[in-house]
Amino acid sequence: MHKKTLINQHYLIFFVLILFFLVSGCSKTVKNCKISPDYERIGESVVENSQNITETEYKAGKMVCGF
């Protein structure tokens, strides 16, 4: 029984490594990214949560990149 789980573990490690290299190799290089606050979304959140300021979303943003 122990030998069977060891073989399955080797297949799992091999599969995870192949998957990692495949995904990391297929990623594109991102250039010219611009990150800016999303004032429209922040404003809507302020209006919706005017009674409870702690629920207001201040961390909304937009990201635009050229590939």
mmCIF file of the N, C-alpha and C atoms, coordinates in Angstrom:
data_MODEL
# 
_entry.id   MODEL 
# 
loop_
_atom_site.group_PDB 
_atom_site.id 
_atom_site.type_symbol 
_atom_site.label_atom_id 
_atom_site.label_alt_id 
_atom_site.label_comp_id 
_atom_site.label_asym_id 
_atom_site.label_entity_id 
_atom_site.label_seq_id 
_atom_site.pdbx_PDB_ins_code 
_atom_site.Cartn_x 
_atom_site.Cartn_y 
_atom_site.Cartn_z 
_atom_site.occupancy 
_atom_site.B_iso_or_equiv 
_atom_site.pdbx_formal_charge 
_atom_site.auth_seq_id 
_atom_site.auth_comp_id 
_atom_site.auth_asym_id 
_atom_site.auth_atom_id 
_atom_site.pdbx_PDB_model_num 
ATOM 1   N N  . MET A 1 1  ? 0.822   -1.197 0.000   1.00 0.00 ? 1  MET A N  1 
ATOM 2   C CA . MET A 1 1  ? 0.000   0.000  0.000   1.00 0.00 ? 1  MET A CA 1 
ATOM 3   C C  . MET A 1 1  ? 0.866   1.260  0.000   1.00 0.00 ? 1  MET A C  1 
ATOM 4   N N  . HIS A 1 2  ? 1.963   1.232  0.746   1.00 0.00 ? 2  HIS A N  1 
ATOM 5   C CA . HIS A 1 2  ? 2.840   2.399  0.831   1.00 0.00 ? 2  HIS A CA 1 
ATOM 6   C C  . HIS A 1 2  ? 3.497   2.692  -0.517  1.00 0.00 ? 2  HIS A C  1 
ATOM 7   N N  . LYS A 1 3  ? 3.846   1.656  -1.252  1.00 0.00 ? 3  LYS A N  1 
ATOM 8   C CA . LYS A 1 3  ? 4.495   1.840  -2.543  1.00 0.00 ? 3  LYS A CA 1 
ATOM 9   C C  . LYS A 1 3  ? 3.549   2.489  -3.552  1.00 0.00 ? 3  LYS A C  1 
ATOM 10  N N  . LYS A 1 4  ? 2.268   2.150  -3.489  1.00 0.00 ? 4  LYS A N  1 
ATOM 11  C CA . LYS A 1 4  ? 1.282   2.716  -4.409  1.00 0.00 ? 4  LYS A CA 1 
ATOM 12  C C  . LYS A 1 4  ? 1.107   4.218  -4.164  1.00 0.00 ? 4  LYS A C  1 
ATOM 13  N N  . THR A 1 5  ? 1.047   4.641  -2.917  1.00 0.00 ? 5  THR A N  1 
ATOM 14  C CA . THR A 1 5  ? 0.890   6.075  -2.621  1.00 0.00 ? 5  THR A CA 1 
ATOM 15  C C  . THR A 1 5  ? 2.139   6.844  -3.018  1.00 0.00 ? 5  THR A C  1 
ATOM 16  N N  . LEU A 1 6  ? 3.306   6.215  -2.902  1.00 0.00 ? 6  LEU A N  1 
ATOM 17  C CA . LEU A 1 6  ? 4.555   6.861  -3.307  1.00 0.00 ? 6  LEU A CA 1 
ATOM 18  C C  . LEU A 1 6  ? 4.575   7.095  -4.813  1.00 0.00 ? 6  LEU A C  1 
ATOM 19  N N  . ILE A 1 7  ? 4.097   6.121  -5.583  1.00 0.00 ? 7  ILE A N  1 
ATOM 20  C CA . ILE A 1 7  ? 4.031   6.278  -7.037  1.00 0.00 ? 7  ILE A CA 1 
ATOM 21  C C  . ILE A 1 7  ? 3.043   7.381  -7.409  1.00 0.00 ? 7  ILE A C  1 
ATOM 22  N N  . ASN A 1 8  ? 1.884   7.406  -6.765  1.00 0.00 ? 8  ASN A N  1 
ATOM 23  C CA . ASN A 1 8  ? 0.904   8.462  -7.027  1.00 0.00 ? 8  ASN A CA 1 
ATOM 24  C C  . ASN A 1 8  ? 1.462   9.833  -6.670  1.00 0.00 ? 8  ASN A C  1 
ATOM 25  N N  . GLN A 1 9  ? 2.247   9.900  -5.629  1.00 0.00 ? 9  GLN A N  1 
ATOM 26  C CA . GLN A 1 9  ? 2.836   11.172 -5.216  1.00 0.00 ? 9  GLN A CA 1 
ATOM 27  C C  . GLN A 1 9  ? 3.828   11.668 -6.276  1.00 0.00 ? 9  GLN A C  1 
ATOM 28  N N  . HIS A 1 10 ? 4.587   10.766 -6.877  1.00 0.00 ? 10 HIS A N  1 
ATOM 29  C CA . HIS A 1 10 ? 5.534   11.161 -7.923  1.00 0.00 ? 10 HIS A CA 1 
ATOM 30  C C  . HIS A 1 10 ? 4.792   11.705 -9.146  1.00 0.00 ? 10 HIS A C  1 
ATOM 31  N N  . TYR A 1 11 ? 3.697   11.063 -9.518  1.00 0.00 ? 11 TYR A N  1 
ATOM 32  C CA . TYR A 1 11 ? 2.899   11.564 -10.643 1.00 0.00 ? 11 TYR A CA 1 
ATOM 33  C C  . TYR A 1 11 ? 2.309   12.938 -10.339 1.00 0.00 ? 11 TYR A C  1 
ATOM 34  N N  . LEU A 1 12 ? 1.866   13.141 -9.126  1.00 0.00 ? 12 LEU A N  1 
ATOM 35  C CA . LEU A 1 12 ? 1.294   14.429 -8.734  1.00 0.00 ? 12 LEU A CA 1 
ATOM 36  C C  . LEU A 1 12 ? 2.350   15.529 -8.779  1.00 0.00 ? 12 LEU A C  1 
ATOM 37  N N  . ILE A 1 13 ? 3.526   15.261 -8.248  1.00 0.00 ? 13 ILE A N  1 
ATOM 38  C CA . ILE A 1 13 ? 4.609   16.254 -8.267  1.00 0.00 ? 13 ILE A CA 1 
ATOM 39  C C  . ILE A 1 13 ? 5.008   16.568 -9.711  1.00 0.00 ? 13 ILE A C  1 
ATOM 40  N N  . PHE A 1 14 ? 5.123   15.543 -10.550 1.00 0.00 ? 14 PHE A N  1 
ATOM 41  C CA . PHE A 1 14 ? 5.465   15.747 -11.954 1.00 0.00 ? 14 PHE A CA 1 
ATOM 42  C C  . PHE A 1 14 ? 4.409   16.602 -12.651 1.00 0.00 ? 14 PHE A C  1 
ATOM 43  N N  . PHE A 1 15 ? 3.133   16.304 -12.429 1.00 0.00 ? 15 PHE A N  1 
ATOM 44  C CA . PHE A 1 15 ? 2.042   17.058 -13.043 1.00 0.00 ? 15 PHE A CA 1 
ATOM 45  C C  . PHE A 1 15 ? 2.053   18.519 -12.601 1.00 0.00 ? 15 PHE A C  1 
ATOM 46  N N  . VAL A 1 16 ? 2.253   18.771 -11.319 1.00 0.00 ? 16 VAL A N  1 
ATOM 47  C CA . VAL A 1 16 ? 2.275   20.149 -10.806 1.00 0.00 ? 16 VAL A CA 1 
ATOM 48  C C  . VAL A 1 16 ? 3.450   20.922 -11.388 1.00 0.00 ? 16 VAL A C  1 
ATOM 49  N N  . LEU A 1 17 ? 4.610   20.285 -11.492 1.00 0.00 ? 17 LEU A N  1 
ATOM 50  C CA . LEU A 1 17 ? 5.767   20.976 -12.072 1.00 0.00 ? 17 LEU A CA 1 
ATOM 51  C C  . LEU A 1 17 ? 5.563   21.303 -13.543 1.00 0.00 ? 17 LEU A C  1 
ATOM 52  N N  . ILE A 1 18 ? 5.025   20.374 -14.309 1.00 0.00 ? 18 ILE A N  1 
ATOM 53  C CA . ILE A 1 18 ? 4.746   20.626 -15.731 1.00 0.00 ? 18 ILE A CA 1 
ATOM 54  C C  . ILE A 1 18 ? 3.734   21.758 -15.876 1.00 0.00 ? 18 ILE A C  1 
ATOM 55  N N  . LEU A 1 19 ? 2.704   21.734 -15.052 1.00 0.00 ? 19 LEU A N  1 
ATOM 56  C CA . LEU A 1 19 ? 1.685   22.781 -15.095 1.00 0.00 ? 19 LEU A CA 1 
ATOM 57  C C  . LEU A 1 19 ? 2.282   24.141 -14.745 1.00 0.00 ? 19 LEU A C  1 
ATOM 58  N N  . PHE A 1 20 ? 3.154   24.189 -13.740 1.00 0.00 ? 20 PHE A N  1 
ATOM 59  C CA . PHE A 1 20 ? 3.804   25.440 -13.349 1.00 0.00 ? 20 PHE A CA 1 
ATOM 60  C C  . PHE A 1 20 ? 4.638   26.016 -14.493 1.00 0.00 ? 20 PHE A C  1 
ATOM 61  N N  . PHE A 1 21 ? 5.453   25.183 -15.116 1.00 0.00 ? 21 PHE A N  1 
ATOM 62  C CA . PHE A 1 21 ? 6.299   25.668 -16.207 1.00 0.00 ? 21 PHE A CA 1 
ATOM 63  C C  . PHE A 1 21 ? 5.476   26.080 -17.426 1.00 0.00 ? 21 PHE A C  1 
ATOM 64  N N  . LEU A 1 22 ? 4.399   25.395 -17.683 1.00 0.00 ? 22 LEU A N  1 
ATOM 65  C CA . LEU A 1 22 ? 3.530   25.755 -18.798 1.00 0.00 ? 22 LEU A CA 1 
ATOM 66  C C  . LEU A 1 22 ? 2.885   27.115 -18.575 1.00 0.00 ? 22 LEU A C  1 
ATOM 67  N N  . VAL A 1 23 ? 2.362   27.334 -17.388 1.00 0.00 ? 23 VAL A N  1 
ATOM 68  C CA . VAL A 1 23 ? 1.679   28.600 -17.091 1.00 0.00 ? 23 VAL A CA 1 
ATOM 69  C C  . VAL A 1 23 ? 2.678   29.755 -17.021 1.00 0.00 ? 23 VAL A C  1 
ATOM 70  N N  . SER A 1 24 ? 3.824   29.537 -16.408 1.00 0.00 ? 24 SER A N  1 
ATOM 71  C CA . SER A 1 24 ? 4.801   30.623 -16.295 1.00 0.00 ? 24 SER A CA 1 
ATOM 72  C C  . SER A 1 24 ? 5.426   30.967 -17.646 1.00 0.00 ? 24 SER A C  1 
ATOM 73  N N  . GLY A 1 25 ? 5.543   30.008 -18.539 1.00 0.00 ? 25 GLY A N  1 
ATOM 74  C CA . GLY A 1 25 ? 6.117   30.259 -19.858 1.00 0.00 ? 25 GLY A CA 1 
ATOM 75  C C  . GLY A 1 25 ? 5.162   30.950 -20.804 1.00 0.00 ? 25 GLY A C  1 
ATOM 76  N N  . CYS A 1 26 ? 3.868   30.840 -20.565 1.00 0.00 ? 26 CYS A N  1 
ATOM 77  C CA . CYS A 1 26 ? 2.872   31.423 -21.463 1.00 0.00 ? 26 CYS A CA 1 
ATOM 78  C C  . CYS A 1 26 ? 2.480   32.846 -21.078 1.00 0.00 ? 26 CYS A C  1 
ATOM 79  N N  . SER A 1 27 ? 3.010   33.363 -19.999 1.00 0.00 ? 27 SER A N  1 
ATOM 80  C CA . SER A 1 27 ? 2.619   34.709 -19.585 1.00 0.00 ? 27 SER A CA 1 
ATOM 81  C C  . SER A 1 27 ? 3.271   35.751 -20.490 1.00 0.00 ? 27 SER A C  1 
ATOM 82  N N  . LYS A 1 28 ? 2.519   36.803 -20.798 1.00 0.00 ? 28 LYS A N  1 
ATOM 83  C CA . LYS A 1 28 ? 3.021   37.869 -21.657 1.00 0.00 ? 28 LYS A CA 1 
ATOM 84  C C  . LYS A 1 28 ? 3.725   38.925 -20.817 1.00 0.00 ? 28 LYS A C  1 
ATOM 85  N N  . THR A 1 29 ? 4.599   39.668 -21.459 1.00 0.00 ? 29 THR A N  1 
ATOM 86  C CA . THR A 1 29 ? 5.261   40.775 -20.802 1.00 0.00 ? 29 THR A CA 1 
ATOM 87  C C  . THR A 1 29 ? 4.365   42.003 -20.920 1.00 0.00 ? 29 THR A C  1 
ATOM 88  N N  . VAL A 1 30 ? 4.090   42.624 -19.787 1.00 0.00 ? 30 VAL A N  1 
ATOM 89  C CA . VAL A 1 30 ? 3.195   43.771 -19.762 1.00 0.00 ? 30 VAL A CA 1 
ATOM 90  C C  . VAL A 1 30 ? 4.039   45.035 -19.723 1.00 0.00 ? 30 VAL A C  1 
ATOM 91  N N  . LYS A 1 31 ? 3.707   45.980 -20.610 1.00 0.00 ? 31 LYS A N  1 
ATOM 92  C CA . LYS A 1 31 ? 4.432   47.244 -20.670 1.00 0.00 ? 31 LYS A CA 1 
ATOM 93  C C  . LYS A 1 31 ? 3.425   48.385 -20.689 1.00 0.00 ? 31 LYS A C  1 
ATOM 94  N N  . ASN A 1 32 ? 3.873   49.546 -20.299 1.00 0.00 ? 32 ASN A N  1 
ATOM 95  C CA . ASN A 1 32 ? 3.079   50.774 -20.331 1.00 0.00 ? 32 ASN A CA 1 
ATOM 96  C C  . ASN A 1 32 ? 1.785   50.662 -19.533 1.00 0.00 ? 32 ASN A C  1 
ATOM 97  N N  . CYS A 1 33 ? 1.864   50.208 -18.297 1.00 0.00 ? 33 CYS A N  1 
ATOM 98  C CA . CYS A 1 33 ? 0.674   50.109 -17.451 1.00 0.00 ? 33 CYS A CA 1 
ATOM 99  C C  . CYS A 1 33 ? 0.444   51.418 -16.718 1.00 0.00 ? 33 CYS A C  1 
ATOM 100 N N  . LYS A 1 34 ? -0.817  51.784 -16.638 1.00 0.00 ? 34 LYS A N  1 
ATOM 101 C CA . LYS A 1 34 ? -1.212  52.986 -15.905 1.00 0.00 ? 34 LYS A CA 1 
ATOM 102 C C  . LYS A 1 34 ? -2.287  52.594 -14.899 1.00 0.00 ? 34 LYS A C  1 
ATOM 103 N N  . ILE A 1 35 ? -2.046  52.906 -13.636 1.00 0.00 ? 35 ILE A N  1 
ATOM 104 C CA . ILE A 1 35 ? -2.999  52.617 -12.569 1.00 0.00 ? 35 ILE A CA 1 
ATOM 105 C C  . ILE A 1 35 ? -3.520  53.944 -12.044 1.00 0.00 ? 35 ILE A C  1 
ATOM 106 N N  . SER A 1 36 ? -4.853  54.065 -11.997 1.00 0.00 ? 36 SER A N  1 
ATOM 107 C CA . SER A 1 36 ? -5.457  55.307 -11.507 1.00 0.00 ? 36 SER A CA 1 
ATOM 108 C C  . SER A 1 36 ? -6.667  54.973 -10.641 1.00 0.00 ? 36 SER A C  1 
ATOM 109 N N  . PRO A 1 37 ? -7.028  55.873 -9.722  1.00 0.00 ? 37 PRO A N  1 
ATOM 110 C CA . PRO A 1 37 ? -8.205  55.619 -8.888  1.00 0.00 ? 37 PRO A CA 1 
ATOM 111 C C  . PRO A 1 37 ? -9.495  55.673 -9.710  1.00 0.00 ? 37 PRO A C  1 
ATOM 112 N N  . ASP A 1 38 ? -10.462 54.859 -9.341  1.00 0.00 ? 38 ASP A N  1 
ATOM 113 C CA . ASP A 1 38 ? -11.762 54.825 -10.009 1.00 0.00 ? 38 ASP A CA 1 
ATOM 114 C C  . ASP A 1 38 ? -12.704 55.735 -9.222  1.00 0.00 ? 38 ASP A C  1 
ATOM 115 N N  . TYR A 1 39 ? -12.701 57.016 -9.572  1.00 0.00 ? 39 TYR A N  1 
ATOM 116 C CA . TYR A 1 39 ? -13.480 58.006 -8.823  1.00 0.00 ? 39 TYR A CA 1 
ATOM 117 C C  . TYR A 1 39 ? -14.983 57.756 -8.912  1.00 0.00 ? 39 TYR A C  1 
ATOM 118 N N  . GLU A 1 40 ? -15.448 57.223 -10.029 1.00 0.00 ? 40 GLU A N  1 
ATOM 119 C CA . GLU A 1 40 ? -16.881 56.943 -10.189 1.00 0.00 ? 40 GLU A CA 1 
ATOM 120 C C  . GLU A 1 40 ? -17.335 55.882 -9.179  1.00 0.00 ? 40 GLU A C  1 
ATOM 121 N N  . ARG A 1 41 ? -16.579 54.828 -9.060  1.00 0.00 ? 41 ARG A N  1 
ATOM 122 C CA . ARG A 1 41 ? -16.933 53.755 -8.120  1.00 0.00 ? 41 ARG A CA 1 
ATOM 123 C C  . ARG A 1 41 ? -16.827 54.218 -6.667  1.00 0.00 ? 41 ARG A C  1 
ATOM 124 N N  . ILE A 1 42 ? -15.812 55.007 -6.360  1.00 0.00 ? 42 ILE A N  1 
ATOM 125 C CA . ILE A 1 42 ? -15.652 55.536 -5.002  1.00 0.00 ? 42 ILE A CA 1 
ATOM 126 C C  . ILE A 1 42 ? -16.814 56.459 -4.668  1.00 0.00 ? 42 ILE A C  1 
ATOM 127 N N  . GLY A 1 43 ? -17.217 57.303 -5.614  1.00 0.00 ? 43 GLY A N  1 
ATOM 128 C CA . GLY A 1 43 ? -18.342 58.218 -5.393  1.00 0.00 ? 43 GLY A CA 1 
ATOM 129 C C  . GLY A 1 43 ? -19.646 57.471 -5.161  1.00 0.00 ? 43 GLY A C  1 
ATOM 130 N N  . GLU A 1 44 ? -19.894 56.419 -5.945  1.00 0.00 ? 44 GLU A N  1 
ATOM 131 C CA . GLU A 1 44 ? -21.103 55.620 -5.748  1.00 0.00 ? 44 GLU A CA 1 
ATOM 132 C C  . GLU A 1 44 ? -21.106 54.970 -4.369  1.00 0.00 ? 44 GLU A C  1 
ATOM 133 N N  . SER A 1 45 ? -19.961 54.502 -3.924  1.00 0.00 ? 45 SER A N  1 
ATOM 134 C CA . SER A 1 45 ? -19.865 53.870 -2.619  1.00 0.00 ? 45 SER A CA 1 
ATOM 135 C C  . SER A 1 45 ? -20.111 54.877 -1.498  1.00 0.00 ? 45 SER A C  1 
ATOM 136 N N  . VAL A 1 46 ? -19.637 56.090 -1.667  1.00 0.00 ? 46 VAL A N  1 
ATOM 137 C CA . VAL A 1 46 ? -19.863 57.131 -0.660  1.00 0.00 ? 46 VAL A CA 1 
ATOM 138 C C  . VAL A 1 46 ? -21.344 57.467 -0.565  1.00 0.00 ? 46 VAL A C  1 
ATOM 139 N N  . VAL A 1 47 ? -22.024 57.572 -1.707  1.00 0.00 ? 47 VAL A N  1 
ATOM 140 C CA . VAL A 1 47 ? -23.454 57.887 -1.717  1.00 0.00 ? 47 VAL A CA 1 
ATOM 141 C C  . VAL A 1 47 ? -24.256 56.741 -1.083  1.00 0.00 ? 47 VAL A C  1 
ATOM 142 N N  . GLU A 1 48 ? -23.929 55.494 -1.429  1.00 0.00 ? 48 GLU A N  1 
ATOM 143 C CA . GLU A 1 48 ? -24.661 54.342 -0.894  1.00 0.00 ? 48 GLU A CA 1 
ATOM 144 C C  . GLU A 1 48 ? -24.471 54.181 0.609   1.00 0.00 ? 48 GLU A C  1 
ATOM 145 N N  . ASN A 1 49 ? -23.287 54.481 1.101   1.00 0.00 ? 49 ASN A N  1 
ATOM 146 C CA . ASN A 1 49 ? -22.965 54.255 2.503   1.00 0.00 ? 49 ASN A CA 1 
ATOM 147 C C  . ASN A 1 49 ? -22.791 55.565 3.262   1.00 0.00 ? 49 ASN A C  1 
ATOM 148 N N  . SER A 1 50 ? -23.622 56.542 2.974   1.00 0.00 ? 50 SER A N  1 
ATOM 149 C CA . SER A 1 50 ? -23.474 57.841 3.635   1.00 0.00 ? 50 SER A CA 1 
ATOM 150 C C  . SER A 1 50 ? -23.775 57.762 5.135   1.00 0.00 ? 50 SER A C  1 
ATOM 151 N N  . GLN A 1 51 ? -24.592 56.802 5.543   1.00 0.00 ? 51 GLN A N  1 
ATOM 152 C CA . GLN A 1 51 ? -24.911 56.654 6.960   1.00 0.00 ? 51 GLN A CA 1 
ATOM 153 C C  . GLN A 1 51 ? -23.816 55.886 7.705   1.00 0.00 ? 51 GLN A C  1 
ATOM 154 N N  . ASN A 1 52 ? -23.177 54.961 7.042   1.00 0.00 ? 52 ASN A N  1 
ATOM 155 C CA . ASN A 1 52 ? -22.151 54.138 7.672   1.00 0.00 ? 52 ASN A CA 1 
ATOM 156 C C  . ASN A 1 52 ? -20.846 54.298 6.906   1.00 0.00 ? 52 ASN A C  1 
ATOM 157 N N  . ILE A 1 53 ? -20.007 55.205 7.342   1.00 0.00 ? 53 ILE A N  1 
ATOM 158 C CA . ILE A 1 53 ? -18.781 55.554 6.621   1.00 0.00 ? 53 ILE A CA 1 
ATOM 159 C C  . ILE A 1 53 ? -17.780 54.394 6.609   1.00 0.00 ? 53 ILE A C  1 
ATOM 160 N N  . THR A 1 54 ? -17.847 53.504 7.597   1.00 0.00 ? 54 THR A N  1 
ATOM 161 C CA . THR A 1 54 ? -16.866 52.413 7.661   1.00 0.00 ? 54 THR A CA 1 
ATOM 162 C C  . THR A 1 54 ? -17.015 51.423 6.510   1.00 0.00 ? 54 THR A C  1 
ATOM 163 N N  . GLU A 1 55 ? -18.179 51.364 5.864   1.00 0.00 ? 55 GLU A N  1 
ATOM 164 C CA . GLU A 1 55 ? -18.392 50.445 4.748   1.00 0.00 ? 55 GLU A CA 1 
ATOM 165 C C  . GLU A 1 55 ? -18.071 51.081 3.396   1.00 0.00 ? 55 GLU A C  1 
ATOM 166 N N  . THR A 1 56 ? -17.634 52.315 3.377   1.00 0.00 ? 56 THR A N  1 
ATOM 167 C CA . THR A 1 56 ? -17.324 52.998 2.124   1.00 0.00 ? 56 THR A CA 1 
ATOM 168 C C  . THR A 1 56 ? -16.057 52.419 1.510   1.00 0.00 ? 56 THR A C  1 
ATOM 169 N N  . GLU A 1 57 ? -16.104 52.186 0.216   1.00 0.00 ? 57 GLU A N  1 
ATOM 170 C CA . GLU A 1 57 ? -14.981 51.592 -0.505  1.00 0.00 ? 57 GLU A CA 1 
ATOM 171 C C  . GLU A 1 57 ? -14.089 52.707 -1.052  1.00 0.00 ? 57 GLU A C  1 
ATOM 172 N N  . TYR A 1 58 ? -12.899 52.827 -0.485  1.00 0.00 ? 58 TYR A N  1 
ATOM 173 C CA . TYR A 1 58 ? -11.962 53.859 -0.913  1.00 0.00 ? 58 TYR A CA 1 
ATOM 174 C C  . TYR A 1 58 ? -10.868 53.312 -1.815  1.00 0.00 ? 58 TYR A C  1 
ATOM 175 N N  . LYS A 1 59 ? -10.760 51.996 -1.923  1.00 0.00 ? 59 LYS A N  1 
ATOM 176 C CA . LYS A 1 59 ? -9.641  51.377 -2.640  1.00 0.00 ? 59 LYS A CA 1 
ATOM 177 C C  . LYS A 1 59 ? -10.058 50.828 -4.001  1.00 0.00 ? 59 LYS A C  1 
ATOM 178 N N  . ALA A 1 60 ? -10.795 51.577 -4.771  1.00 0.00 ? 60 ALA A N  1 
ATOM 179 C CA . ALA A 1 60 ? -11.189 51.160 -6.114  1.00 0.00 ? 60 ALA A CA 1 
ATOM 180 C C  . ALA A 1 60 ? -10.230 51.801 -7.119  1.00 0.00 ? 60 ALA A C  1 
ATOM 181 N N  . GLY A 1 61 ? -9.856  51.044 -8.121  1.00 0.00 ? 61 GLY A N  1 
ATOM 182 C CA . GLY A 1 61 ? -8.924  51.564 -9.115  1.00 0.00 ? 61 GLY A CA 1 
ATOM 183 C C  . GLY A 1 61 ? -9.139  50.969 -10.480 1.00 0.00 ? 61 GLY A C  1 
ATOM 184 N N  . LYS A 1 62 ? -8.514  51.604 -11.462 1.00 0.00 ? 62 LYS A N  1 
ATOM 185 C CA . LYS A 1 62 ? -8.531  51.129 -12.846 1.00 0.00 ? 62 LYS A CA 1 
ATOM 186 C C  . LYS A 1 62 ? -7.100  50.874 -13.265 1.00 0.00 ? 62 LYS A C  1 
ATOM 187 N N  . MET A 1 63 ? -6.919  49.834 -14.087 1.00 0.00 ? 63 MET A N  1 
ATOM 188 C CA . MET A 1 63 ? -5.604  49.520 -14.603 1.00 0.00 ? 63 MET A CA 1 
ATOM 189 C C  . MET A 1 63 ? -5.694  49.326 -16.111 1.00 0.00 ? 63 MET A C  1 
ATOM 190 N N  . VAL A 1 64 ? -4.897  50.072 -16.858 1.00 0.00 ? 64 VAL A N  1 
ATOM 191 C CA . VAL A 1 64 ? -4.880  49.992 -18.310 1.00 0.00 ? 64 VAL A CA 1 
ATOM 192 C C  . VAL A 1 64 ? -3.450  49.652 -18.736 1.00 0.00 ? 64 VAL A C  1 
ATOM 193 N N  . CYS A 1 65 ? -3.327  48.585 -19.518 1.00 0.00 ? 65 CYS A N  1 
ATOM 194 C CA . CYS A 1 65 ? -1.993  48.151 -19.970 1.00 0.00 ? 65 CYS A CA 1 
ATOM 195 C C  . CYS A 1 65 ? -1.985  47.950 -21.477 1.00 0.00 ? 65 CYS A C  1 
ATOM 196 N N  . GLY A 1 66 ? -0.850  48.230 -22.075 1.00 0.00 ? 66 GLY A N  1 
ATOM 197 C CA . GLY A 1 66 ? -0.656  47.943 -23.485 1.00 0.00 ? 66 GLY A CA 1 
ATOM 198 C C  . GLY A 1 66 ? 0.254   46.736 -23.632 1.00 0.00 ? 66 GLY A C  1 
ATOM 199 N N  . PHE A 1 67 ? -0.176  45.757 -24.407 1.00 0.00 ? 67 PHE A N  1 
ATOM 200 C CA . PHE A 1 67 ? 0.632   44.548 -24.602 1.00 0.00 ? 67 PHE A CA 1 
ATOM 201 C C  . PHE A 1 67 ? 1.455   44.667 -25.855 1.00 0.00 ? 67 PHE A C  1 
# 
